[in-house]
Amino acid sequence: VKQLYLQVTKRMKEYEDQKYDQWRHGTEQILPLLLKKSLLTVVTGGAATLINPETFEQTSVTEEPVTIEKSVQFIVNFSPRLQEIIIETKYMEQLGFPVPEIARNVALQEDKYLG
């Protein structure tokens, strides 16, 4: 019985380590991309234009200038994955797992991102 218990616990630990490695690798890959995404998207006549919130520069698929009109609509371009990563990072730290530095920094600024 003891041998069986040790085998099961070993497999469970291997599974836990595998899941943690997948999470860490995925977080390290996607988080920088999510942080670089433009926060606002302008929708004009079916075409989307991205607005950089820091410089207010625009990037348009059609390369047409965006004019400020009453018909212009803004859409928030915020990925729910960012909120998931913040929550997961907090739980990983509570469980004693080392988390990527970028994930820790984002989680510490939770109020800034999720307000």
Biopython code that builds the backbone (N, CA, C, O; Angstrom):
import numpy as np
from Bio.PDB.StructureBuilder import StructureBuilder

atoms = [
    (1, "VAL", "N", (0.826, -1.181, 0.000)),
    (1, "VAL", "CA", (0.000, 0.000, 0.000)),
    (1, "VAL", "C", (0.876, 1.252, 0.000)),
    (1, "VAL", "O", (0.606, 2.219, -0.711)),
    (2, "LYS", "N", (1.924, 1.209, 0.810)),
    (2, "LYS", "CA", (2.812, 2.358, 0.883)),
    (2, "LYS", "C", (3.481, 2.610, -0.467)),
    (2, "LYS", "O", (3.623, 3.763, -0.875)),
    (3, "GLN", "N", (3.889, 1.560, -1.159)),
    (3, "GLN", "CA", (4.532, 1.683, -2.460)),
    (3, "GLN", "C", (3.570, 2.306, -3.473)),
    (3, "GLN", "O", (3.961, 3.166, -4.262)),
    (4, "LEU", "N", (2.329, 1.873, -3.444)),
    (4, "LEU", "CA", (1.309, 2.414, -4.343)),
    (4, "LEU", "C", (1.086, 3.897, -4.053)),
    (4, "LEU", "O", (0.967, 4.706, -4.973)),
    (5, "TYR", "N", (1.030, 4.242, -2.783)),
    (5, "TYR", "CA", (0.876, 5.638, -2.380)),
    (5, "TYR", "C", (2.030, 6.485, -2.912)),
    (5, "TYR", "O", (1.812, 7.581, -3.429)),
    (6, "LEU", "N", (3.249, 5.983, -2.785)),
    (6, "LEU", "CA", (4.414, 6.723, -3.264)),
    (6, "LEU", "C", (4.391, 6.884, -4.785)),
    (6, "LEU", "O", (4.791, 7.930, -5.297)),
    (7, "GLN", "N", (3.932, 5.872, -5.508)),
    (7, "GLN", "CA", (3.828, 5.965, -6.962)),
    (7, "GLN", "C", (2.794, 7.023, -7.374)),
    (7, "GLN", "O", (3.025, 7.818, -8.285)),
    (8, "VAL", "N", (1.657, 7.011, -6.684)),
    (8, "VAL", "CA", (0.599, 7.981, -7.002)),
    (8, "VAL", "C", (1.069, 9.403, -6.706)),
    (8, "VAL", "O", (0.854, 10.307, -7.513)),
    (9, "THR", "N", (1.705, 9.602, -5.564)),
    (9, "THR", "CA", (2.175, 10.943, -5.217)),
    (9, "THR", "C", (3.254, 11.415, -6.188)),
    (9, "THR", "O", (3.312, 12.598, -6.525)),
    (10, "LYS", "N", (4.102, 10.503, -6.635)),
    (10, "LYS", "CA", (5.135, 10.863, -7.606)),
    (10, "LYS", "C", (4.494, 11.304, -8.922)),
    (10, "LYS", "O", (4.905, 12.304, -9.512)),
    (11, "ARG", "N", (3.500, 10.566, -9.373)),
    (11, "ARG", "CA", (2.807, 10.933, -10.621)),
    (11, "ARG", "C", (2.064, 12.260, -10.474)),
    (11, "ARG", "O", (2.052, 13.081, -11.391)),
    (12, "MET", "N", (1.459, 12.454, -9.334)),
    (12, "MET", "CA", (0.749, 13.715, -9.104)),
    (12, "MET", "C", (1.711, 14.894, -9.104)),
    (12, "MET", "O", (1.394, 15.953, -9.645)),
    (13, "LYS", "N", (2.874, 14.720, -8.505)),
    (13, "LYS", "CA", (3.880, 15.785, -8.479)),
    (13, "LYS", "C", (4.400, 16.063, -9.888)),
    (13, "LYS", "O", (4.596, 17.221, -10.258)),
    (14, "GLU", "N", (4.623, 15.016, -10.673)),
    (14, "GLU", "CA", (5.072, 15.195, -12.055)),
    (14, "GLU", "C", (4.028, 15.956, -12.866)),
    (14, "GLU", "O", (4.365, 16.834, -13.660)),
    (15, "TYR", "N", (2.764, 15.614, -12.661)),
    (15, "TYR", "CA", (1.672, 16.288, -13.359)),
    (15, "TYR", "C", (1.608, 17.757, -12.948)),
    (15, "TYR", "O", (1.449, 18.634, -13.797)),
    (16, "GLU", "N", (1.731, 18.024, -11.663)),
    (16, "GLU", "CA", (1.719, 19.392, -11.153)),
    (16, "GLU", "C", (2.867, 20.194, -11.751)),
    (16, "GLU", "O", (2.670, 21.331, -12.182)),
    (17, "ASP", "N", (4.062, 19.614, -11.782)),
    (17, "ASP", "CA", (5.231, 20.286, -12.351)),
    (17, "ASP", "C", (5.036, 20.576, -13.834)),
    (17, "ASP", "O", (5.405, 21.642, -14.326)),
    (18, "GLN", "N", (4.451, 19.612, -14.535)),
    (18, "GLN", "CA", (4.204, 19.790, -15.972)),
    (18, "GLN", "C", (3.220, 20.944, -16.200)),
    (18, "GLN", "O", (3.451, 21.789, -17.065)),
    (19, "LYS", "N", (2.144, 20.984, -15.445)),
    (19, "LYS", "CA", (1.141, 22.051, -15.576)),
    (19, "LYS", "C", (1.748, 23.408, -15.227)),
    (19, "LYS", "O", (1.475, 24.400, -15.903)),
    (20, "TYR", "N", (2.563, 23.460, -14.184)),
    (20, "TYR", "CA", (3.211, 24.704, -13.797)),
    (20, "TYR", "C", (4.137, 25.192, -14.910)),
    (20, "TYR", "O", (4.117, 26.371, -15.262)),
    (21, "ASP", "N", (4.954, 24.280, -15.470)),
    (21, "ASP", "CA", (5.864, 24.658, -16.552)),
    (21, "ASP", "C", (5.100, 25.188, -17.762)),
    (21, "ASP", "O", (5.523, 26.157, -18.393)),
    (22, "GLN", "N", (3.971, 24.551, -18.084)),
    (22, "GLN", "CA", (3.152, 25.033, -19.201)),
    (22, "GLN", "C", (2.613, 26.428, -18.912)),
    (22, "GLN", "O", (2.630, 27.294, -19.786)),
    (23, "TRP", "N", (2.138, 26.648, -17.697)),
    (23, "TRP", "CA", (1.610, 27.958, -17.331)),
    (23, "TRP", "C", (2.708, 29.019, -17.392)),
    (23, "TRP", "O", (2.518, 30.089, -17.969)),
    (24, "ARG", "N", (3.854, 28.712, -16.792)),
    (24, "ARG", "CA", (4.960, 29.676, -16.767)),
    (24, "ARG", "C", (5.401, 30.043, -18.177)),
    (24, "ARG", "O", (5.564, 31.221, -18.496)),
    (25, "HIS", "N", (5.595, 29.031, -19.021)),
    (25, "HIS", "CA", (6.043, 29.278, -20.393)),
    (25, "HIS", "C", (5.000, 30.091, -21.165)),
    (25, "HIS", "O", (5.340, 31.054, -21.852)),
    (26, "GLY", "N", (3.733, 29.697, -21.048)),
    (26, "GLY", "CA", (2.668, 30.417, -21.745)),
    (26, "GLY", "C", (2.542, 31.861, -21.286)),
    (26, "GLY", "O", (2.329, 32.764, -22.095)),
    (27, "THR", "N", (2.675, 32.071, -19.980)),
    (27, "THR", "CA", (2.586, 33.415, -19.421)),
    (27, "THR", "C", (3.749, 34.277, -19.898)),
    (27, "THR", "O", (3.558, 35.438, -20.260)),
    (28, "GLU", "N", (4.944, 33.714, -19.898)),
    (28, "GLU", "CA", (6.108, 34.469, -20.356)),
    (28, "GLU", "C", (6.003, 34.830, -21.836)),
    (28, "GLU", "O", (6.543, 35.849, -22.265)),
    (29, "GLN", "N", (5.314, 34.004, -22.613)),
    (29, "GLN", "CA", (5.172, 34.259, -24.048)),
    (29, "GLN", "C", (4.091, 35.294, -24.344)),
    (29, "GLN", "O", (4.306, 36.204, -25.144)),
    (30, "ILE", "N", (2.929, 35.160, -23.702)),
    (30, "ILE", "CA", (1.783, 35.985, -24.079)),
    (30, "ILE", "C", (1.716, 37.323, -23.351)),
    (30, "ILE", "O", (1.203, 38.293, -23.910)),
    (31, "LEU", "N", (2.210, 37.402, -22.139)),
    (31, "LEU", "CA", (2.068, 38.628, -21.356)),
    (31, "LEU", "C", (2.715, 39.840, -22.025)),
    (31, "LEU", "O", (2.081, 40.894, -22.074)),
    (32, "PRO", "N", (3.933, 39.749, -22.539)),
    (32, "PRO", "CA", (4.495, 40.924, -23.227)),
    (32, "PRO", "C", (3.644, 41.362, -24.422)),
    (32, "PRO", "O", (3.535, 42.557, -24.696)),
    (33, "LEU", "N", (3.048, 40.418, -25.125)),
    (33, "LEU", "CA", (2.196, 40.757, -26.268)),
    (33, "LEU", "C", (0.927, 41.467, -25.812)),
    (33, "LEU", "O", (0.487, 42.431, -26.438)),
    (34, "LEU", "N", (0.342, 40.984, -24.716)),
    (34, "LEU", "CA", (-0.872, 41.615, -24.198)),
    (34, "LEU", "C", (-0.597, 43.039, -23.718)),
    (34, "LEU", "O", (-1.431, 43.929, -23.885)),
    (35, "LEU", "N", (0.564, 43.246, -23.129)),
    (35, "LEU", "CA", (0.900, 44.571, -22.615)),
    (35, "LEU", "C", (1.207, 45.559, -23.728)),
    (35, "LEU", "O", (1.084, 46.768, -23.528)),
    (36, "LYS", "N", (1.601, 45.073, -24.888)),
    (36, "LYS", "CA", (1.921, 45.952, -26.019)),
    (36, "LYS", "C", (0.697, 46.309, -26.855)),
    (36, "LYS", "O", (0.749, 47.230, -27.669)),
    (37, "LYS", "N", (-0.407, 45.581, -26.658)),
    (37, "LYS", "CA", (-1.606, 45.849, -27.450)),
    (37, "LYS", "C", (-2.126, 47.249, -27.185)),
    (37, "LYS", "O", (-2.065, 47.749, -26.062)),
    (38, "SER", "N", (-2.635, 47.870, -28.230)),
    (38, "SER", "CA", (-3.257, 49.179, -28.098)),
    (38, "SER", "C", (-4.561, 49.022, -27.314)),
    (38, "SER", "O", (-5.317, 48.076, -27.536)),
    (39, "LEU", "N", (-4.813, 49.942, -26.411)),
    (39, "LEU", "CA", (-5.972, 49.832, -25.535)),
    (39, "LEU", "C", (-7.279, 50.244, -26.204)),
    (39, "LEU", "O", (-8.342, 49.724, -25.868)),
    (40, "LEU", "N", (-7.201, 51.174, -27.146)),
    (40, "LEU", "CA", (-8.402, 51.645, -27.819)),
    (40, "LEU", "C", (-8.372, 51.281, -29.292)),
    (40, "LEU", "O", (-7.324, 51.326, -29.935)),
    (41, "THR", "N", (-9.534, 50.922, -29.816)),
    (41, "THR", "CA", (-9.706, 50.670, -31.237)),
    (41, "THR", "C", (-10.809, 51.593, -31.725)),
    (41, "THR", "O", (-11.893, 51.644, -31.143)),
    (42, "VAL", "N", (-10.526, 52.323, -32.796)),
    (42, "VAL", "CA", (-11.512, 53.209, -33.388)),
    (42, "VAL", "C", (-12.196, 52.459, -34.512)),
    (42, "VAL", "O", (-11.531, 51.876, -35.369)),
    (43, "VAL", "N", (-13.525, 52.469, -34.515)),
    (43, "VAL", "CA", (-14.284, 51.809, -35.569)),
    (43, "VAL", "C", (-14.953, 52.896, -36.406)),
    (43, "VAL", "O", (-15.783, 53.655, -35.907)),
    (44, "THR", "N", (-14.584, 52.959, -37.675)),
    (44, "THR", "CA", (-15.183, 53.932, -38.589)),
    (44, "THR", "C", (-15.562, 53.223, -39.871)),
    (44, "THR", "O", (-14.697, 52.694, -40.569)),
    (45, "GLY", "N", (-16.819, 53.207, -40.181)),
    (45, "GLY", "CA", (-17.287, 52.613, -41.429)),
    (45, "GLY", "C", (-16.863, 51.171, -41.626)),
    (45, "GLY", "O", (-16.603, 50.756, -42.755)),
    (46, "GLY", "N", (-16.788, 50.401, -40.556)),
    (46, "GLY", "CA", (-16.440, 48.993, -40.660)),
    (46, "GLY", "C", (-14.953, 48.719, -40.590)),
    (46, "GLY", "O", (-14.552, 47.560, -40.477)),
    (47, "ALA", "N", (-14.102, 49.770, -40.655)),
    (47, "ALA", "CA", (-12.657, 49.575, -40.565)),
    (47, "ALA", "C", (-12.195, 49.912, -39.152)),
    (47, "ALA", "O", (-12.687, 50.859, -38.538)),
    (48, "ALA", "N", (-11.276, 49.152, -38.657)),
    (48, "ALA", "CA", (-10.772, 49.381, -37.303)),
    (48, "ALA", "C", (-9.435, 50.096, -37.368)),
    (48, "ALA", "O", (-8.602, 49.803, -38.226)),
    (49, "THR", "N", (-9.239, 51.031, -36.460)),
    (49, "THR", "CA", (-7.991, 51.757, -36.337)),
    (49, "THR", "C", (-7.538, 51.654, -34.896)),
    (49, "THR", "O", (-8.318, 51.906, -33.977)),
    (50, "LEU", "N", (-6.290, 51.288, -34.690)),
    (50, "LEU", "CA", (-5.761, 51.162, -33.337)),
    (50, "LEU", "C", (-5.152, 52.488, -32.905)),
    (50, "LEU", "O", (-4.463, 53.143, -33.688)),
    (51, "ILE", "N", (-5.404, 52.885, -31.659)),
    (51, "ILE", "CA", (-4.871, 54.113, -31.092)),
    (51, "ILE", "C", (-3.921, 53.747, -29.954)),
    (51, "ILE", "O", (-4.300, 53.039, -29.021)),
    (52, "ASN", "N", (-2.675, 54.240, -30.041)),
    (52, "ASN", "CA", (-1.721, 54.034, -28.966)),
    (52, "ASN", "C", (-2.068, 55.010, -27.852)),
    (52, "ASN", "O", (-2.041, 56.219, -28.085)),
    (53, "PRO", "N", (-2.398, 54.533, -26.639)),
    (53, "PRO", "CA", (-2.848, 55.421, -25.572)),
    (53, "PRO", "C", (-1.770, 56.370, -25.056)),
    (53, "PRO", "O", (-2.094, 57.398, -24.461)),
    (54, "GLU", "N", (-0.512, 56.051, -25.268)),
    (54, "GLU", "CA", (0.559, 56.905, -24.771)),
    (54, "GLU", "C", (0.853, 58.055, -25.731)),
    (54, "GLU", "O", (1.095, 59.180, -25.297)),
    (55, "THR", "N", (0.832, 57.776, -27.032)),
    (55, "THR", "CA", (1.190, 58.791, -28.016)),
    (55, "THR", "C", (-0.001, 59.271, -28.827)),
    (55, "THR", "O", (0.105, 60.263, -29.549)),
    (56, "PHE", "N", (-1.121, 58.591, -28.723)),
    (56, "PHE", "CA", (-2.330, 58.855, -29.496)),
    (56, "PHE", "C", (-2.084, 58.751, -30.999)),
    (56, "PHE", "O", (-2.808, 59.346, -31.797)),
    (57, "GLU", "N", (-1.056, 57.992, -31.377)),
    (57, "GLU", "CA", (-0.818, 57.724, -32.787)),
    (57, "GLU", "C", (-1.785, 56.658, -33.249)),
    (57, "GLU", "O", (-2.225, 55.822, -32.460)),
    (58, "GLN", "N", (-2.114, 56.685, -34.520)),
    (58, "GLN", "CA", (-3.076, 55.724, -35.049)),
    (58, "GLN", "C", (-2.407, 54.781, -36.029)),
    (58, "GLN", "O", (-1.456, 55.144, -36.721)),
    (59, "THR", "N", (-2.916, 53.582, -36.073)),
    (59, "THR", "CA", (-2.491, 52.583, -37.036)),
    (59, "THR", "C", (-3.758, 52.056, -37.682)),
    (59, "THR", "O", (-4.619, 51.486, -37.012)),
    (60, "SER", "N", (-3.866, 52.248, -38.972)),
    (60, "SER", "CA", (-5.088, 51.856, -39.664)),
    (60, "SER", "C", (-4.787, 50.796, -40.692)),
    (60, "SER", "O", (-3.753, 50.837, -41.358)),
    (61, "VAL", "N", (-5.680, 49.861, -40.817)),
    (61, "VAL", "CA", (-5.540, 48.834, -41.837)),
    (61, "VAL", "C", (-5.691, 49.465, -43.211)),
    (61, "VAL", "O", (-5.042, 49.037, -44.165)),
    (62, "THR", "N", (-6.539, 50.473, -43.318)),
    (62, "THR", "CA", (-6.796, 51.123, -44.604)),
    (62, "THR", "C", (-5.841, 52.284, -44.844)),
    (62, "THR", "O", (-5.824, 52.836, -45.944)),
    (63, "GLU", "N", (-5.057, 52.668, -43.865)),
    (63, "GLU", "CA", (-4.112, 53.780, -43.920)),
    (63, "GLU", "C", (-4.798, 55.115, -44.217)),
    (63, "GLU", "O", (-4.155, 56.041, -44.710)),
    (64, "GLU", "N", (-6.096, 55.223, -43.923)),
    (64, "GLU", "CA", (-6.807, 56.475, -44.077)),
    (64, "GLU", "C", (-6.757, 57.214, -42.747)),
    (64, "GLU", "O", (-6.852, 56.588, -41.691)),
    (65, "PRO", "N", (-6.608, 58.547, -42.781)),
    (65, "PRO", "CA", (-6.581, 59.282, -41.515)),
    (65, "PRO", "C", (-7.936, 59.216, -40.822)),
    (65, "PRO", "O", (-8.987, 59.212, -41.463)),
    (66, "VAL", "N", (-7.880, 59.164, -39.511)),
    (66, "VAL", "CA", (-9.104, 59.133, -38.719)),
    (66, "VAL", "C", (-9.414, 60.559, -38.317)),
    (66, "VAL", "O", (-8.579, 61.246, -37.730)),
    (67, "THR", "N", (-10.609, 60.996, -38.633)),
    (67, "THR", "CA", (-11.038, 62.327, -38.231)),
    (67, "THR", "C", (-11.967, 62.183, -37.034)),
    (67, "THR", "O", (-12.666, 61.181, -36.882)),
    (68, "ILE", "N", (-11.957, 63.182, -36.211)),
    (68, "ILE", "CA", (-12.807, 63.149, -35.029)),
    (68, "ILE", "C", (-14.197, 63.636, -35.442)),
    (68, "ILE", "O", (-14.406, 64.819, -35.710)),
    (69, "GLU", "N", (-15.113, 62.718, -35.484)),
    (69, "GLU", "CA", (-16.495, 63.025, -35.836)),
    (69, "GLU", "C", (-17.399, 62.399, -34.786)),
    (69, "GLU", "O", (-16.966, 61.587, -33.970)),
    (70, "LYS", "N", (-18.648, 62.790, -34.827)),
    (70, "LYS", "CA", (-19.597, 62.219, -33.894)),
    (70, "LYS", "C", (-19.886, 60.758, -34.212)),
    (70, "LYS", "O", (-20.340, 60.014, -33.344)),
    (71, "SER", "N", (-19.626, 60.338, -35.456)),
    (71, "SER", "CA", (-19.930, 58.965, -35.846)),
    (71, "SER", "C", (-18.806, 57.983, -35.499)),
    (71, "SER", "O", (-18.961, 56.777, -35.686)),
    (72, "VAL", "N", (-17.694, 58.485, -35.002)),
    (72, "VAL", "CA", (-16.567, 57.620, -34.662)),
    (72, "VAL", "C", (-16.877, 56.904, -33.355)),
    (72, "VAL", "O", (-17.344, 57.516, -32.395)),
    (73, "GLN", "N", (-16.613, 55.605, -33.327)),
    (73, "GLN", "CA", (-16.848, 54.815, -32.123)),
    (73, "GLN", "C", (-15.524, 54.235, -31.643)),
    (73, "GLN", "O", (-14.681, 53.831, -32.444)),
    (74, "PHE", "N", (-15.358, 54.200, -30.342)),
    (74, "PHE", "CA", (-14.179, 53.602, -29.741)),
    (74, "PHE", "C", (-14.582, 52.291, -29.090)),
    (74, "PHE", "O", (-15.646, 52.186, -28.480)),
    (75, "ILE", "N", (-13.734, 51.310, -29.226)),
    (75, "ILE", "CA", (-13.944, 50.013, -28.587)),
    (75, "ILE", "C", (-12.726, 49.730, -27.713)),
    (75, "ILE", "O", (-11.586, 49.908, -28.143)),
    (76, "VAL", "N", (-12.974, 49.293, -26.497)),
    (76, "VAL", "CA", (-11.872, 48.931, -25.610)),
    (76, "VAL", "C", (-11.288, 47.603, -26.074)),
    (76, "VAL", "O", (-12.006, 46.618, -26.242)),
    (77, "ASN", "N", (-9.991, 47.593, -26.275)),
    (77, "ASN", "CA", (-9.281, 46.428, -26.798)),
    (77, "ASN", "C", (-8.493, 45.779, -25.649)),
    (77, "ASN", "O", (-7.267, 45.692, -25.704)),
    (78, "PHE", "N", (-9.207, 45.327, -24.611)),
    (78, "PHE", "CA", (-8.568, 44.761, -23.423)),
    (78, "PHE", "C", (-8.836, 43.267, -23.372)),
    (78, "PHE", "O", (-9.989, 42.836, -23.376)),
    (79, "SER", "N", (-7.790, 42.494, -23.326)),
    (79, "SER", "CA", (-7.930, 41.041, -23.331)),
    (79, "SER", "C", (-8.289, 40.516, -21.939)),
    (79, "SER", "O", (-7.629, 40.864, -20.960)),
    (80, "PRO", "N", (-9.325, 39.683, -21.843)),
    (80, "PRO", "CA", (-9.648, 39.073, -20.547)),
    (80, "PRO", "C", (-8.543, 38.140, -20.062)),
    (80, "PRO", "O", (-8.492, 37.791, -18.882)),
    (81, "ARG", "N", (-7.675, 37.743, -20.956)),
    (81, "ARG", "CA", (-6.546, 36.869, -20.578)),
    (81, "ARG", "C", (-5.629, 37.577, -19.587)),
    (81, "ARG", "O", (-5.013, 36.926, -18.743)),
    (82, "LEU", "N", (-5.530, 38.900, -19.680)),
    (82, "LEU", "CA", (-4.693, 39.651, -18.746)),
    (82, "LEU", "C", (-5.227, 39.525, -17.325)),
    (82, "LEU", "O", (-4.450, 39.370, -16.383)),
    (83, "GLN", "N", (-6.531, 39.589, -17.164)),
    (83, "GLN", "CA", (-7.130, 39.421, -15.842)),
    (83, "GLN", "C", (-6.887, 38.005, -15.323)),
    (83, "GLN", "O", (-6.607, 37.817, -14.139)),
    (84, "GLU", "N", (-6.992, 37.016, -16.197)),
    (84, "GLU", "CA", (-6.734, 35.625, -15.802)),
    (84, "GLU", "C", (-5.302, 35.463, -15.305)),
    (84, "GLU", "O", (-5.061, 34.806, -14.293)),
    (85, "ILE", "N", (-4.362, 36.059, -16.015)),
    (85, "ILE", "CA", (-2.951, 35.939, -15.629)),
    (85, "ILE", "C", (-2.710, 36.589, -14.275)),
    (85, "ILE", "O", (-1.950, 36.058, -13.465)),
    (86, "ILE", "N", (-3.336, 37.716, -14.018)),
    (86, "ILE", "CA", (-3.178, 38.383, -12.724)),
    (86, "ILE", "C", (-3.686, 37.476, -11.601)),
    (86, "ILE", "O", (-3.007, 37.297, -10.590)),
    (87, "ILE", "N", (-4.857, 36.915, -11.775)),
    (87, "ILE", "CA", (-5.434, 36.032, -10.751)),
    (87, "ILE", "C", (-4.576, 34.775, -10.572)),
    (87, "ILE", "O", (-4.287, 34.371, -9.446)),
    (88, "GLU", "N", (-4.175, 34.167, -11.681)),
    (88, "GLU", "CA", (-3.347, 32.955, -11.613)),
    (88, "GLU", "C", (-2.015, 33.243, -10.929)),
    (88, "GLU", "O", (-1.533, 32.428, -10.142)),
    (89, "THR", "N", (-1.423, 34.386, -11.222)),
    (89, "THR", "CA", (-0.135, 34.746, -10.614)),
    (89, "THR", "C", (-0.272, 34.869, -9.104)),
    (89, "THR", "O", (0.578, 34.385, -8.357)),
    (90, "LYS", "N", (-1.337, 35.514, -8.659)),
    (90, "LYS", "CA", (-1.546, 35.650, -7.215)),
    (90, "LYS", "C", (-1.709, 34.292, -6.546)),
    (90, "LYS", "O", (-1.168, 34.057, -5.466)),
    (91, "TYR", "N", (-2.457, 33.395, -7.194)),
    (91, "TYR", "CA", (-2.637, 32.056, -6.620)),
    (91, "TYR", "C", (-1.332, 31.259, -6.640)),
    (91, "TYR", "O", (-1.025, 30.553, -5.679)),
    (92, "MET", "N", (-0.573, 31.365, -7.711)),
    (92, "MET", "CA", (0.704, 30.646, -7.787)),
    (92, "MET", "C", (1.648, 31.095, -6.674)),
    (92, "MET", "O", (2.327, 30.276, -6.055)),
    (93, "GLU", "N", (1.684, 32.396, -6.430)),
    (93, "GLU", "CA", (2.539, 32.895, -5.351)),
    (93, "GLU", "C", (2.052, 32.393, -3.994)),
    (93, "GLU", "O", (2.864, 32.039, -3.139)),
    (94, "GLN", "N", (0.738, 32.358, -3.788)),
    (94, "GLN", "CA", (0.202, 31.851, -2.526)),
    (94, "GLN", "C", (0.549, 30.378, -2.327)),
    (94, "GLN", "O", (0.751, 29.927, -1.200)),
    (95, "LEU", "N", (0.617, 29.633, -3.431)),
    (95, "LEU", "CA", (0.967, 28.216, -3.353)),
    (95, "LEU", "C", (2.476, 27.990, -3.253)),
    (95, "LEU", "O", (2.929, 26.856, -3.100)),
    (96, "GLY", "N", (3.247, 29.066, -3.339)),
    (96, "GLY", "CA", (4.694, 28.952, -3.169)),
    (96, "GLY", "C", (5.470, 28.708, -4.452)),
    (96, "GLY", "O", (6.663, 28.409, -4.400)),
    (97, "PHE", "N", (4.821, 28.828, -5.597)),
    (97, "PHE", "CA", (5.519, 28.641, -6.865)),
    (97, "PHE", "C", (6.241, 29.925, -7.259)),
    (97, "PHE", "O", (5.716, 31.017, -7.043)),
    (98, "PRO", "N", (7.419, 29.812, -7.825)),
    (98, "PRO", "CA", (8.071, 31.019, -8.364)),
    (98, "PRO", "C", (7.322, 31.452, -9.621)),
    (98, "PRO", "O", (6.970, 30.618, -10.455)),
    (99, "VAL", "N", (7.081, 32.747, -9.756)),
    (99, "VAL", "CA", (6.364, 33.257, -10.922)),
    (99, "VAL", "C", (7.292, 34.155, -11.726)),
    (99, "VAL", "O", (8.220, 34.742, -11.169)),
    (100, "PRO", "N", (7.053, 34.270, -13.030)),
    (100, "PRO", "CA", (7.880, 35.161, -13.844)),
    (100, "PRO", "C", (7.802, 36.594, -13.319)),
    (100, "PRO", "O", (6.756, 37.042, -12.849)),
    (101, "GLU", "N", (8.907, 37.288, -13.407)),
    (101, "GLU", "CA", (8.987, 38.658, -12.883)),
    (101, "GLU", "C", (7.952, 39.574, -13.533)),
    (101, "GLU", "O", (7.346, 40.400, -12.851)),
    (102, "ILE", "N", (7.745, 39.440, -14.836)),
    (102, "ILE", "CA", (6.782, 40.293, -15.534)),
    (102, "ILE", "C", (5.364, 40.030, -15.020)),
    (102, "ILE", "O", (4.571, 40.964, -14.897)),
    (103, "ALA", "N", (5.040, 38.778, -14.720)),
    (103, "ALA", "CA", (3.726, 38.445, -14.186)),
    (103, "ALA", "C", (3.563, 39.018, -12.781)),
    (103, "ALA", "O", (2.490, 39.508, -12.430)),
    (104, "ARG", "N", (4.608, 38.957, -11.989)),
    (104, "ARG", "CA", (4.553, 39.516, -10.634)),
    (104, "ARG", "C", (4.326, 41.028, -10.701)),
    (104, "ARG", "O", (3.515, 41.571, -9.951)),
    (105, "ASN", "N", (5.045, 41.706, -11.599)),
    (105, "ASN", "CA", (4.903, 43.155, -11.725)),
    (105, "ASN", "C", (3.485, 43.548, -12.153)),
    (105, "ASN", "O", (2.926, 44.518, -11.642)),
    (106, "VAL", "N", (2.915, 42.801, -13.081)),
    (106, "VAL", "CA", (1.552, 43.087, -13.532)),
    (106, "VAL", "C", (0.564, 42.823, -12.398)),
    (106, "VAL", "O", (-0.357, 43.612, -12.189)),
    (107, "ALA", "N", (0.741, 41.741, -11.675)),
    (107, "ALA", "CA", (-0.164, 41.404, -10.570)),
    (107, "ALA", "C", (-0.091, 42.462, -9.469)),
    (107, "ALA", "O", (-1.102, 42.771, -8.839)),
    (108, "LEU", "N", (1.090, 43.014, -9.237)),
    (108, "LEU", "CA", (1.227, 44.056, -8.230)),
    (108, "LEU", "C", (0.529, 45.353, -8.652)),
    (108, "LEU", "O", (0.183, 46.184, -7.812)),
    (109, "GLN", "N", (0.331, 45.513, -9.950)),
    (109, "GLN", "CA", (-0.356, 46.689, -10.470)),
    (109, "GLN", "C", (-1.803, 46.378, -10.880)),
    (109, "GLN", "O", (-2.358, 47.013, -11.776)),
    (110, "GLU", "N", (-2.385, 45.410, -10.220)),
    (110, "GLU", "CA", (-3.734, 44.963, -10.552)),
    (110, "GLU", "C", (-4.727, 46.122, -10.620)),
    (110, "GLU", "O", (-5.533, 46.185, -11.549)),
    (111, "ASP", "N", (-4.683, 47.030, -9.664)),
    (111, "ASP", "CA", (-5.626, 48.155, -9.653)),
    (111, "ASP", "C", (-5.471, 49.023, -10.899)),
    (111, "ASP", "O", (-6.453, 49.552, -11.421)),
    (112, "LYS", "N", (-4.249, 49.165, -11.366)),
    (112, "LYS", "CA", (-3.989, 49.973, -12.562)),
    (112, "LYS", "C", (-4.624, 49.338, -13.798)),
    (112, "LYS", "O", (-5.188, 50.035, -14.642)),
    (113, "TYR", "N", (-4.530, 48.013, -13.899)),
    (113, "TYR", "CA", (-5.036, 47.320, -15.077)),
    (113, "TYR", "C", (-6.527, 47.017, -15.012)),
    (113, "TYR", "O", (-7.223, 47.075, -16.026)),
    (114, "LEU", "N", (-7.012, 46.696, -13.826)),
    (114, "LEU", "CA", (-8.409, 46.293, -13.702)),
    (114, "LEU", "C", (-9.287, 47.339, -13.051)),
    (114, "LEU", "O", (-10.513, 47.231, -13.050)),
    (115, "GLY", "N", (-8.638, 48.362, -12.492)),
    (115, "GLY", "CA", (-9.284, 49.514, -11.891)),
    (115, "GLY", "C", (-10.526, 49.251, -11.216)),
    (115, "GLY", "O", (-11.143, 50.170, -10.677)),
]
sb = StructureBuilder()
sb.init_structure("model")
sb.init_model(0)
sb.init_chain("A")
sb.init_seg("    ")
for serial, (resi, resn, name, xyz) in enumerate(atoms, 1):
    if name == "N":
        sb.init_residue(resn, " ", resi, " ")
    sb.init_atom(name, np.array(xyz, "f"), 0.0, 1.0, " ", f" {name:<3s}", serial, name[0])
structure = sb.get_structure()
